[in-house]
């Protein structure tokens, strides 16, 4: 979560990979919660064996913290989906700054994107605004649209209090941690085992 002590969130640091240490500007947008460094480090340690060459989808991109980290660490293709036009403008500027031709930014809601998307992804990041309670709807849409390859990894971030949202029964929980008010999980799409 972004610090809320009246300081504006202004920069994001890429932790590892080819853009290691690069700082990217991020907009001050209400509700924007860049995934903290220590959480990102853990998540990408989990994903390290599968990130190289992966096609990644960041459905609520916001600052792009998760997506740019994935691209830096060897993802072959990255789609950043964001509905806030100010955040989209900054994401596009950061793609240009990094000369990241394998990254594309979609100015749509996650639902709009999934309705029209025909690509398949190896890794999907789901970190929606908590108050909108979209986890179950997005998970259902991912399955119904056939967006995930078999054995795709799904990263999910939600509040640490309470249970995990209702998710497809063939999504297998393989990692689960909490950091302050954030619960973050890695799931595996075990479609072949239905």
Secondary structure, DSSP 4 states (H G I P E B T S, - for coil): ----SSPPP-EEE--SSTTTT-EEE----TT--PPPHHHHHHHHHHHHHHHTT-EEEETT-TT-HHHHHHHHTT-SEEEEEE--HHHHHHHHHHHHHTT-TTEEEEES-HHHHHHH----EEEEEE---GGG--HHHHHHHHHHTT-EEEEEEEEEEEESSSPPPP--TTEEEEEEEEETTEEEEEEEE-GGG-
